[in-house]
């Protein structure tokens, strides 16, 4: 089972590290001062995680309901990390907006798969 999900596990571990590591570890680029750029990071991280999960299990999804059930895994992973940030770190804080952008990334990945899936199925046959 681990071998089948290796890329999902690696992606999750990277997100875990980035979420719990102190922000002073990462040197901000001084000329890039975009407000809420960290929210785009949340969106991209969870979009990537969901895409990796979809690619690893692309033959498993027979209908949209199964895709929605699997999408709960990264959703609750993100919520759990927000709680861990609140409990374990002193320089990171849990934000509802982070969870919203996590969910938006997951949702966008699902929409992308639902758009691409008909073309994927045609090429398999």
Secondary structure, 3 states (H helix, E strand, C coil): CCCCCHHHHHHHHHHHHHHHCCHHHCCCCCCCCCCCHHHHHHHHHHHHHHHHHHHHCCCCCCCHHHHHHHHHHHHHHHHHHHHHHHHHCCCCCCCHHHHHHHHHHHHHHHHHHHHHHHHHHHHHC
